[in-house]
Amino acid sequence: MYKCFLPQAWRYGNKQGLSGFLHPEGVYDDPKGGELRAKVYPRLRFHFQFQNQNMLFPIGDRNKYSINVYSVDKKSMNSFSNISNIFSVSTVDNCFSHNGSGAVPGIKNDEGNWDILGHSNRIVTVNIDMLKTFALLYDEAGTPALQARLPAIHSQELISVLEKFAAQPKRLGDLKGEYYSTVMFDETYAQRDGTIKRQTRFAESPEQWVLSGPHFFVGTPFYKTPRAICTEKGHYDILDLTDLPADYLPRTNYIPACDAAEYNRRIPRVPWIDEGETEPKRVTEYYRFVNRRMFGASSERSFISTIMPKCVGHINTAVSTVIRDVNVLVNFTGLSHSIVYDFFLKSTGKSDLYGNQLIAFPYVLNDYIKARTLGITALSSVYADLWKSSFDLSSSTDNWTKKSSLLNKKYFINLSENWFPGAALRTDFERRQALLEIDVLVAIALGLTLEELLTIYRVQFPVMRQYERETYYDQNGRIIFTPSKGLVGVGFPRKAGKKDQPVQLEYPDGRSETKVVGWLDICPQPAPAEKGRRVNYASGQSYGQAKIPDGTKIYRTVTDDTLPGGPREKTITYVAPFYLPDREEDYRIAWQVFTERFAKEDNTGSTA
């Protein structure tokens, strides 16, 4: 409706006048709205994009809208001032009155609240050249600059990152006819027509597994499994990757409802014919890139993806993409795990990710990225063929960028072309390190600077930063405490509750005791200003006196129902001291190691 009023204001207003509108963001992100944008941009003077997280209007906390100031007289495109991610009207005034000093505030502050502080660098001046960049990044080839969709850019520092994305020579869309995306089975209609039926049970084979969004997370195909009774979105349990059988498959909420021949007939097929075949193959005959279709821009992560096994189906809460070249598949999947690609997705302002949106993402081939992607993905024997077809012998000469007792120093050297359970990265700390190194490798591959990577992390990932500041690891690389809402049940609760069971503490001097503990009972104490400082070896941070001695073992018995044959009791062992890594420092270390490694390889003529 509001789109009808914009031309009226331009038509009947004073030629020297301005008009102001508060309206939704559709005019700026509608794929079919190019012609209207071509009328809007030459008149637009100010665009202030709000997120309704503080409920300024009763329209839902995730809704977006904007204050738009237009001139009545159409002039040749000059520029307009843009501020995105506003949570309070005071931010606008504060941005224009700011003197330019200090760091740019992120989306959330260190207390975890929506940041309403202003900064002059939040004001992004959008001109015709910038619109050309946006057209290259977010629209079909050949889209005129004045018809470009407008992304949500948080600060001036991120413009250079988008320009580097636009300068990449290869995009997934260049592989025309070599990839195919599908939502596969509509959750509602596929039940109506008898393709799938609701039945929560452990999949006995990949053919019985119908994957849904909660099953996977960033780089993790086995993230959660439905509970035996799964009727709510929270009825899923986190999987302990160190405890999975080699042939593990999780529970599925849906199974095929028709016979195998009919089920296979209903599976979509790729548009090409492989060599030696007489007809296109089913998408389930390939390993596939898969992403969650819906995401929240203010969530910990937006680009949630992994590689799904062959033969597995899925419902339309996920989108799968067959990429014909397996090396491109593994590399692109690794790229998508990075916060750099996640930032690019966030910048679109979208809350859905379909296959046709993937075409704008660049792709590069990098064996270091591929090795880490395989390590975090290949958690079960269902990935053995993928491993064999993708593994590069040079991976055995690779190594971690961080020196830590929490990392297996022999991990890379023990790898071979044949998958085995130890080929998978299973501990929380090793998986964190692999993803962190992928962040750095992707940033370097795209030509970003270290400071640009750090800015992306600080500004665009407030929830992730909030979790990182309080996620501790024990000597086995296991998370012992985290505030992450996605990892409920992992580690100890902050405070012990009435329903928590006692644990056994075994001290280095031989003493032992059994009692109920929460994280606050065993965590390192804050360091005093003067003496008694204790260094956290993983991050260099200092603490005061430890609440429990180094070497103390905590045995915690829990009931687990994530494996076939359960429920069962198992005992988790935590070993002190507990480490709090510093992600920004780890980025710096990894950046230095990789840049030095690449310089050496360039000088010797070797490749990664």
C-alpha positions as CSV (number, residue, x, y, z in Angstrom):
1,M,0.0,0.0,0.0
2,Y,2.7,2.5,1.0
3,K,4.4,2.1,-2.4
4,C,1.3,3.8,-4.0
5,F,1.8,6.9,-1.8
6,L,5.4,7.6,-2.6
7,P,4.7,8.8,-6.2
8,Q,1.9,10.9,-4.9
9,A,4.2,12.8,-2.5
10,W,6.7,13.4,-5.4
11,R,3.9,14.5,-7.7
12,Y,2.1,16.9,-5.5
13,G,4.8,18.2,-3.2
14,N,6.7,21.5,-3.5
15,K,9.7,21.1,-5.7
16,Q,11.9,22.5,-3.0
17,G,10.3,20.4,-0.4
18,L,11.0,17.1,1.3
19,S,8.7,14.2,2.3
20,G,9.2,11.7,5.1
21,F,7.8,8.2,5.3
22,L,7.9,5.5,7.9
23,H,7.4,2.2,5.9
24,P,8.6,-1.4,5.6
25,E,11.8,-2.3,3.9
26,G,10.2,-4.1,0.9
27,V,11.0,-1.4,-1.6
28,Y,14.8,-2.0,-1.0
29,D,14.9,-5.8,-1.0
30,D,12.1,-6.9,-3.4
31,P,13.8,-8.8,-6.3
32,K,11.0,-7.4,-8.6
33,G,11.2,-3.9,-7.2
34,G,14.0,-2.6,-9.5
35,E,12.0,-0.1,-11.5
36,L,10.6,1.5,-8.3
37,R,14.1,1.7,-6.8
38,A,15.2,3.5,-9.9
39,K,12.6,6.2,-9.0
40,V,13.5,6.1,-5.3
41,Y,17.2,6.4,-5.2
42,P,17.6,9.7,-7.1
43,R,15.1,11.3,-4.6
44,L,16.3,9.5,-1.4
45,R,18.2,11.7,1.0
46,F,18.1,9.7,4.3
47,H,17.4,6.1,5.0
48,F,17.4,5.0,8.6
49,Q,16.6,1.2,9.0
50,F,15.2,0.1,12.3
51,Q,14.9,-3.4,13.8
52,N,12.0,-3.7,16.2
53,Q,13.8,-5.7,18.9
54,N,12.9,-3.0,21.5
55,M,9.2,-3.2,20.4
56,L,8.9,0.4,19.3
57,F,5.8,-0.8,17.4
58,P,3.5,-3.8,18.1
59,I,4.5,-5.6,15.0
60,G,6.9,-8.4,16.1
61,D,10.4,-8.0,17.4
62,R,12.1,-9.2,14.2
63,N,10.3,-6.9,11.8
64,K,12.3,-4.2,10.0
65,Y,11.1,-0.8,8.9
66,S,12.7,2.5,8.0
67,I,12.4,6.3,8.2
68,N,12.9,7.6,4.7
69,V,13.3,11.2,3.7
70,Y,12.8,12.0,0.0
71,S,13.2,15.2,-2.0
72,V,10.2,16.0,-4.2
73,D,12.3,17.1,-7.2
74,K,14.1,14.2,-9.1
75,K,17.7,15.0,-9.6
76,S,20.6,13.0,-11.0
77,M,21.8,10.4,-8.5
78,N,24.2,12.0,-6.1
79,S,24.1,10.2,-2.7
80,F,22.0,9.5,0.4
81,S,22.9,8.9,4.0
82,N,22.2,5.4,5.3
83,I,22.2,4.0,8.9
84,S,21.2,0.4,9.5
85,N,20.5,-1.8,12.5
86,I,18.9,1.0,14.6
87,F,17.1,0.0,17.8
88,S,16.3,3.5,19.2
89,V,15.6,6.8,17.5
90,S,18.3,8.4,19.7
91,T,20.9,6.5,17.7
92,V,20.2,8.6,14.6
93,D,20.9,11.9,16.4
94,N,23.9,10.5,18.2
95,C,25.5,9.3,14.9
96,F,25.2,12.8,13.4
97,S,26.6,14.5,16.5
98,H,29.4,12.1,17.1
99,N,33.0,13.3,16.7
100,G,34.4,10.1,15.1
101,S,36.5,8.9,18.0
102,G,36.5,5.4,19.5
103,A,35.4,2.1,18.2
104,V,32.2,1.6,16.3
105,P,29.6,0.0,18.5
106,G,28.3,-3.4,17.4
107,I,24.8,-4.7,17.2
108,K,24.9,-5.7,20.9
109,N,27.1,-4.3,23.7
110,D,29.3,-6.3,26.1
111,E,26.3,-6.7,28.5
112,G,24.3,-8.5,25.7
113,N,21.9,-5.6,25.2
114,W,21.0,-4.1,21.9
115,D,23.5,-1.3,21.4
116,I,21.9,2.2,20.9
117,L,25.1,4.2,21.0
118,G,25.8,6.3,17.9
119,H,29.0,6.8,15.9
120,S,29.7,8.9,12.9
121,N,31.1,5.8,11.0
122,R,27.6,4.3,11.2
123,I,26.5,6.8,8.6
124,V,27.2,5.2,5.2
125,T,27.1,7.5,2.2
126,V,25.6,5.6,-0.7
127,N,26.5,6.9,-4.1
128,I,26.1,5.5,-7.7
129,D,29.4,3.6,-7.5
130,M,28.3,1.9,-4.3
131,L,25.0,1.0,-5.9
132,K,27.0,-0.6,-8.8
133,T,28.8,-2.8,-6.2
134,F,25.5,-3.7,-4.6
135,A,24.1,-4.7,-8.0
136,L,27.0,-7.0,-8.6
137,L,26.6,-8.6,-5.2
138,Y,22.9,-9.0,-4.7
139,D,21.2,-8.9,-8.1
140,E,21.2,-10.7,-11.5
141,A,23.9,-9.9,-13.9
142,G,23.3,-6.8,-15.9
143,T,21.1,-5.1,-13.3
144,P,21.4,-1.3,-13.5
145,A,22.9,0.4,-10.5
146,L,19.7,2.4,-9.8
147,Q,17.8,-0.9,-9.6
148,A,20.2,-2.5,-7.1
149,R,18.9,-3.9,-3.8
150,L,20.1,-2.2,-0.7
151,P,21.9,-4.3,1.9
152,A,22.1,-3.5,5.6
153,I,25.6,-2.1,6.2
154,H,26.4,-1.5,9.8
155,S,29.4,0.8,9.4
156,Q,31.8,2.3,6.9
157,E,34.5,-0.2,7.8
158,L,32.5,-3.0,6.2
159,I,32.2,-1.3,2.8
160,S,35.7,-2.5,1.8
161,V,34.7,-6.1,2.6
162,L,31.7,-5.9,0.3
163,E,33.9,-4.4,-2.4
164,K,36.3,-7.4,-2.1
165,F,33.3,-9.8,-2.4
166,A,32.3,-8.0,-5.6
167,A,35.8,-8.3,-7.0
168,Q,36.0,-12.1,-6.8
169,P,36.4,-13.7,-10.2
170,K,34.4,-16.9,-9.5
171,R,30.9,-17.3,-8.1
172,L,28.8,-20.4,-7.7
173,G,26.4,-19.0,-10.3
174,D,29.2,-19.4,-12.9
175,L,28.8,-23.2,-12.7
176,K,25.6,-23.1,-14.7
177,G,24.2,-26.6,-15.2
178,E,26.7,-28.0,-12.6
179,Y,24.6,-27.5,-9.5
180,Y,21.0,-28.0,-8.6
181,S,19.0,-26.8,-5.5
182,T,15.8,-28.2,-4.1
183,V,13.6,-28.0,-0.9
184,M,12.8,-31.7,-1.7
185,F,9.7,-32.5,0.4
186,D,7.2,-30.0,1.6
187,E,6.5,-30.9,5.2
188,T,2.8,-30.6,4.9
189,Y,2.0,-31.7,1.3
190,A,4.4,-34.7,1.4
191,Q,2.5,-36.1,4.3
192,R,-0.8,-35.5,2.5
193,D,0.3,-37.3,-0.7
194,G,1.8,-40.2,1.2
195,T,5.5,-39.5,0.5
196,I,6.5,-39.3,4.1
197,K,4.8,-39.9,7.5
198,R,5.4,-38.7,11.0
199,Q,7.2,-41.3,13.0
200,T,10.0,-40.6,15.4
201,R,12.5,-43.4,15.5
202,F,16.2,-44.1,14.9
203,A,16.9,-44.4,11.2
204,E,18.2,-47.9,10.4
205,S,19.7,-46.7,7.1
206,P,20.3,-43.4,5.4
207,E,17.3,-44.1,3.2
208,Q,15.1,-43.9,6.3
209,W,16.4,-40.6,7.5
210,V,14.5,-37.5,6.5
211,L,16.6,-34.6,7.7
212,S,15.1,-31.4,9.2
213,G,16.7,-28.1,10.3
214,P,17.5,-28.9,14.0
215,H,19.5,-32.0,12.9
216,F,22.5,-29.9,11.8
217,F,24.4,-26.7,12.6
218,V,27.5,-24.9,11.2
219,G,29.8,-27.7,10.0
220,T,28.0,-30.3,12.1
221,P,25.7,-32.8,10.3
222,F,25.1,-34.6,13.7
223,Y,24.2,-31.6,15.9
224,K,21.0,-32.7,17.6
225,T,18.7,-35.7,17.5
226,P,14.9,-35.7,18.2
227,R,13.9,-37.2,21.5
228,A,11.9,-40.4,21.6
229,I,8.8,-38.2,22.0
230,C,9.3,-35.1,19.9
231,T,6.2,-32.8,19.8
232,E,7.8,-29.4,20.3
233,K,10.7,-27.5,18.7
234,G,12.7,-27.9,21.9
235,H,12.4,-31.7,22.0
236,Y,15.9,-32.3,20.7
237,D,19.1,-33.3,22.5
238,I,22.7,-32.2,21.7
239,L,24.9,-35.1,20.5
240,D,28.2,-35.9,22.2
241,L,30.4,-36.4,19.1
242,T,33.1,-38.2,21.1
243,D,30.5,-40.9,21.9
244,L,29.0,-41.7,18.5
245,P,29.4,-45.2,16.9
246,A,31.2,-45.3,13.6
247,D,27.9,-46.0,11.7
248,Y,25.7,-43.6,13.7
249,L,22.5,-42.2,12.4
250,P,20.2,-40.0,14.5
251,R,16.5,-40.3,15.1
252,T,14.3,-39.0,12.4
253,N,10.8,-37.4,12.8
254,Y,9.7,-38.6,9.3
255,I,10.2,-41.8,7.4
256,P,9.1,-42.8,3.8
257,A,5.4,-43.6,3.7
258,C,5.5,-45.5,0.4
259,D,7.5,-48.4,-0.9
260,A,11.1,-47.8,-1.9
261,A,10.4,-47.7,-5.7
262,E,7.7,-45.1,-5.4
263,Y,9.7,-43.1,-2.8
264,N,12.6,-43.0,-5.2
265,R,10.3,-42.0,-8.1
266,R,9.3,-38.9,-6.1
267,I,12.8,-37.7,-5.3
268,P,13.9,-34.8,-7.5
269,R,16.6,-35.4,-10.2
270,V,19.5,-33.3,-11.3
271,P,19.3,-31.6,-14.7
272,W,22.4,-33.3,-16.1
273,I,23.4,-36.8,-17.1
274,D,26.6,-38.1,-15.6
275,E,29.1,-40.0,-17.8
276,G,28.1,-43.6,-18.1
277,E,24.5,-43.0,-17.1
278,T,21.5,-43.0,-19.4
279,E,19.3,-40.6,-17.3
280,P,19.7,-38.0,-14.7
281,K,20.4,-39.3,-11.2
282,R,18.3,-38.6,-8.1
283,V,19.7,-35.9,-5.8
284,T,20.0,-38.4,-3.0
285,E,22.6,-40.2,-5.1
286,Y,25.0,-37.4,-4.3
287,Y,26.6,-35.8,-1.3
288,R,24.8,-32.4,-1.0
289,F,25.4,-29.0,0.5
290,V,22.5,-28.3,2.8
291,N,21.5,-25.1,4.6
292,R,18.7,-24.2,7.0
293,R,16.2,-22.2,5.0
294,M,15.1,-19.8,7.7
295,F,17.4,-17.9,10.1
296,G,17.3,-14.9,12.3
297,A,19.7,-12.1,11.4
298,S,20.2,-11.5,15.2
299,S,20.9,-15.2,15.9
300,E,24.4,-16.5,16.8
301,R,24.8,-17.6,13.2
302,S,22.8,-17.1,10.0
303,F,24.5,-19.3,7.4
304,I,23.9,-22.7,9.0
305,S,25.2,-25.4,6.6
306,T,26.9,-28.7,6.3
307,I,27.2,-31.7,3.9
308,M,24.5,-34.2,4.1
309,P,25.0,-37.9,3.3
310,K,23.9,-39.8,0.2
311,C,20.4,-41.4,0.3
312,V,19.1,-39.0,3.0
313,G,15.9,-37.0,2.3
314,H,14.8,-33.7,3.9
315,I,11.8,-31.5,4.4
316,N,11.5,-27.9,3.3
317,T,13.0,-26.4,6.5
318,A,16.3,-27.2,4.7
319,V,17.5,-26.5,1.2
320,S,20.0,-28.9,-0.4
321,T,22.2,-28.2,-3.4
322,V,23.9,-30.9,-5.5
323,I,27.3,-29.5,-6.7
324,R,28.6,-31.8,-9.4
325,D,32.3,-31.2,-8.7
326,V,33.0,-32.8,-5.2
327,N,36.0,-30.5,-4.6
328,V,33.9,-27.4,-5.2
329,L,31.2,-29.0,-2.9
330,V,33.6,-29.4,0.0
331,N,35.4,-26.1,-0.5
332,F,32.2,-24.1,-0.9
333,T,30.8,-25.8,2.2
334,G,33.9,-24.8,4.1
335,L,33.6,-21.2,2.8
336,S,30.0,-21.1,4.0
337,H,31.1,-22.1,7.6
338,S,33.1,-18.9,7.9
339,I,31.9,-15.7,9.6
340,V,32.9,-13.9,6.4
341,Y,30.3,-15.6,4.3
342,D,27.8,-15.4,7.2
343,F,28.4,-11.6,7.3
344,F,27.7,-11.5,3.5
345,L,24.4,-13.3,4.1
346,K,23.5,-11.1,7.0
347,S,24.1,-8.0,4.8
348,T,21.3,-9.1,2.5
349,G,18.7,-8.4,5.2
350,K,16.9,-11.6,4.3
351,S,15.6,-14.2,6.7
352,D,15.3,-17.0,4.1
353,L,18.1,-18.7,2.1
354,Y,17.0,-20.5,-1.0
355,G,19.3,-22.1,-3.6
356,N,18.9,-19.3,-6.1
357,Q,20.5,-16.9,-3.6
358,L,23.7,-19.0,-3.4
359,I,24.7,-18.0,-6.9
360,A,26.0,-14.7,-5.7
361,F,28.5,-16.3,-3.3
362,P,32.1,-16.5,-4.5
363,Y,34.0,-19.8,-4.4
364,V,37.7,-20.5,-4.2
365,L,39.6,-23.8,-4.0
366,N,41.9,-24.2,-1.0
367,D,43.2,-27.5,0.4
368,Y,43.6,-26.1,3.9
369,I,39.9,-25.2,4.0
370,K,39.0,-28.6,2.5
371,A,41.0,-30.5,5.1
372,R,39.3,-28.8,8.0
373,T,35.9,-29.1,6.4
374,L,36.3,-32.8,6.0
375,G,37.5,-33.1,9.5
376,I,34.4,-31.5,11.1
377,T,31.9,-33.1,8.6
378,A,33.0,-36.7,8.3
379,L,31.7,-37.9,11.7
380,S,30.3,-41.3,10.5
381,S,31.1,-44.0,8.0
382,V,28.3,-42.5,5.8
383,Y,31.0,-40.0,4.7
384,A,33.7,-42.6,3.9
385,D,33.2,-42.2,0.1
386,L,33.3,-38.4,0.4
387,W,36.5,-38.6,2.3
388,K,38.1,-40.9,-0.1
389,S,37.2,-38.8,-3.2
390,S,38.2,-35.5,-1.6
391,F,41.2,-36.3,0.6
392,D,44.5,-34.8,-0.4
393,L,47.8,-36.4,0.7
394,S,49.2,-32.9,1.4
395,S,46.8,-32.7,4.4
396,S,49.2,-35.0,6.3
397,T,51.8,-32.2,6.3
398,D,49.3,-29.7,7.7
399,N,49.2,-28.7,11.3
400,W,47.3,-26.5,13.8
401,T,48.1,-22.8,14.0
402,K,47.8,-22.8,17.8
403,K,50.0,-24.7,20.3
404,S,47.7,-26.1,22.9
405,S,47.5,-29.3,24.9
406,L,43.8,-29.3,24.0
407,L,44.7,-30.0,20.4
408,N,45.8,-33.4,19.0
409,K,49.3,-32.5,17.6
410,K,49.3,-35.7,15.5
411,Y,45.8,-35.3,14.0
412,F,46.9,-34.3,10.5
413,I,49.9,-36.6,10.2
414,N,47.6,-39.6,11.1
415,L,45.2,-39.0,8.2
416,S,45.1,-41.1,5.1
417,E,42.8,-41.5,2.1
418,N,40.7,-44.0,4.0
419,W,38.2,-42.7,6.5
420,F,38.3,-44.0,10.1
421,P,36.6,-42.7,13.2
422,G,39.7,-40.9,14.3
423,A,39.7,-38.9,11.1
424,A,36.8,-36.8,12.5
425,L,37.4,-33.8,14.7
426,R,35.2,-34.6,17.7
427,T,36.2,-32.6,20.7
428,D,34.6,-29.2,21.3
429,F,37.9,-27.4,21.3
430,E,39.3,-29.0,18.2
431,R,36.1,-28.2,16.3
432,R,36.2,-24.6,17.5
433,Q,39.8,-24.4,16.3
434,A,39.1,-25.8,12.9
435,L,36.2,-23.4,12.4
436,L,38.3,-20.5,13.6
437,E,41.1,-21.4,11.2
438,I,38.5,-21.6,8.4
439,D,37.5,-18.0,9.2
440,V,41.0,-16.9,8.7
441,L,41.7,-18.9,5.6
442,V,38.5,-17.6,3.9
443,A,39.4,-14.0,4.8
444,I,42.9,-14.4,3.4
445,A,41.5,-16.1,0.3
446,L,39.2,-13.2,-0.4
447,G,41.8,-10.6,0.1
448,L,40.5,-9.2,3.5
449,T,42.8,-7.8,6.1
450,L,43.0,-9.1,9.7
451,E,41.4,-5.9,10.9
452,E,38.5,-6.4,8.5
453,L,38.0,-9.9,9.9
454,L,38.1,-8.7,13.4
455,T,35.6,-5.9,12.6
456,I,33.2,-8.5,11.1
457,Y,33.4,-10.5,14.3
458,R,33.0,-7.6,16.7
459,V,30.2,-5.8,14.8
460,Q,28.1,-8.5,13.2
461,F,28.3,-11.4,15.6
462,P,27.3,-10.1,19.1
463,V,25.7,-13.3,20.2
464,M,28.6,-15.4,19.2
465,R,31.0,-13.0,21.0
466,Q,28.8,-13.1,24.1
467,Y,29.0,-16.9,24.1
468,E,32.7,-17.0,23.5
469,R,33.4,-14.7,26.4
470,E,32.0,-17.4,28.8
471,T,32.6,-20.7,27.2
472,Y,35.2,-22.7,29.1
473,Y,37.0,-25.9,28.2
474,D,38.5,-28.6,30.3
475,Q,41.8,-30.4,29.7
476,N,40.0,-33.0,27.4
477,G,38.8,-30.2,25.1
478,R,35.2,-30.6,26.4
479,I,33.0,-27.6,27.1
480,I,32.5,-27.5,30.9
481,F,30.4,-24.3,30.8
482,T,28.7,-22.2,28.2
483,P,25.8,-19.7,28.2
484,S,24.9,-20.8,24.6
485,K,21.2,-21.2,24.1
486,G,22.0,-23.7,21.4
487,L,23.9,-26.0,23.7
488,V,21.5,-26.4,26.6
489,G,22.6,-29.4,28.7
490,V,26.2,-29.2,27.6
491,G,28.5,-28.7,30.6
492,F,27.4,-27.6,34.1
493,P,24.6,-25.1,34.8
494,R,25.7,-21.7,36.1
495,K,24.2,-22.5,39.5
496,A,23.3,-25.9,40.8
497,G,19.6,-26.6,41.0
498,K,17.5,-28.8,43.2
499,K,17.2,-31.5,40.5
500,D,20.9,-31.7,39.7
501,Q,22.6,-34.9,40.7
502,P,25.8,-35.1,42.8
503,V,29.2,-35.4,41.1
504,Q,32.4,-37.0,42.3
505,L,35.4,-34.8,42.7
506,E,38.8,-36.6,42.7
507,Y,41.6,-34.3,43.9
508,P,45.3,-34.7,43.0
509,D,46.3,-35.4,46.6
510,G,44.0,-38.5,46.6
511,R,41.0,-37.0,48.4
512,S,37.6,-37.4,46.9
513,E,34.1,-36.1,47.7
514,T,30.6,-36.3,46.3
515,K,28.5,-33.2,46.1
516,V,26.2,-31.2,43.9
517,V,28.0,-28.4,42.1
518,G,27.3,-25.7,39.6
519,W,29.8,-23.8,37.4
520,L,30.1,-21.0,40.0
521,D,31.3,-23.6,42.5
522,I,34.3,-24.8,40.4
523,C,35.1,-21.9,38.0
524,P,38.3,-19.9,38.2
525,Q,37.9,-16.8,40.3
526,P,38.4,-13.3,38.9
527,A,42.0,-12.1,39.3
528,P,42.8,-9.5,41.9
529,A,44.4,-6.3,40.8
530,E,47.8,-7.1,42.4
531,K,49.0,-10.5,43.5
532,G,48.0,-14.1,43.2
533,R,47.4,-13.9,39.5
534,R,47.0,-17.2,37.7
535,V,47.4,-17.4,33.9
536,N,44.9,-19.1,31.7
537,Y,47.3,-20.8,29.4
538,A,44.9,-21.0,26.5
539,S,44.2,-17.3,26.3
540,G,46.8,-15.5,28.4
541,Q,44.0,-14.2,30.7
542,S,44.7,-14.1,34.4
543,Y,42.7,-15.4,37.3
544,G,43.0,-15.5,41.0
545,Q,43.1,-18.6,43.2
546,A,41.5,-21.6,41.5
547,K,38.5,-23.0,43.3
548,I,39.7,-26.5,42.7
549,P,43.3,-27.6,42.1
550,D,44.8,-28.3,38.7
551,G,44.5,-32.0,37.9
552,T,41.2,-32.4,39.7
553,K,38.8,-34.8,38.0
554,I,35.1,-34.4,38.1
555,Y,33.0,-37.4,37.3
556,R,29.5,-36.6,36.2
557,T,26.9,-39.3,35.5
558,V,24.1,-38.4,33.2
559,T,21.2,-40.2,31.5
560,D,21.7,-40.3,27.7
561,D,19.0,-41.2,25.2
562,T,20.7,-40.1,21.9
563,L,21.9,-43.6,20.8
564,P,20.0,-46.7,19.8
565,G,19.3,-49.0,22.7
566,G,18.9,-46.3,25.2
567,P,18.3,-44.6,27.5
568,R,21.6,-45.4,29.4
569,E,23.7,-43.9,32.0
570,K,27.2,-42.6,31.1
571,T,29.9,-40.9,33.1
572,I,31.6,-37.7,31.7
573,T,35.0,-36.9,33.0
574,Y,36.1,-33.2,33.3
575,V,39.8,-32.4,34.1
576,A,40.9,-29.0,35.6
577,P,42.2,-26.4,35.0
578,F,39.5,-24.9,32.8
579,Y,40.5,-22.6,29.9
580,L,38.8,-19.6,28.4
581,P,40.2,-19.0,24.9
582,D,40.4,-15.5,23.4
583,R,39.0,-15.7,19.9
584,E,40.4,-12.4,18.7
585,E,43.9,-13.4,19.9
586,D,43.5,-16.8,18.2
587,Y,42.5,-15.1,15.0
588,R,45.7,-13.0,15.2
589,I,47.9,-16.1,15.8
590,A,46.2,-18.1,13.0
591,W,46.6,-15.1,10.6
592,Q,50.3,-14.8,11.3
593,V,50.9,-18.5,10.9
594,F,49.0,-18.9,7.7
595,T,50.4,-15.8,6.0
596,E,54.0,-16.9,6.9
597,R,53.1,-20.4,5.6
598,F,51.7,-19.1,2.3
599,A,54.7,-16.8,1.8
600,K,57.0,-19.8,2.2
601,E,55.0,-21.9,-0.2
602,D,55.0,-19.1,-2.8
603,N,58.8,-19.0,-2.5
604,T,59.3,-22.7,-2.8
605,G,56.6,-23.2,-5.5
606,S,54.6,-25.6,-3.4
607,T,50.8,-25.4,-3.0
608,A,48.4,-26.1,-0.3
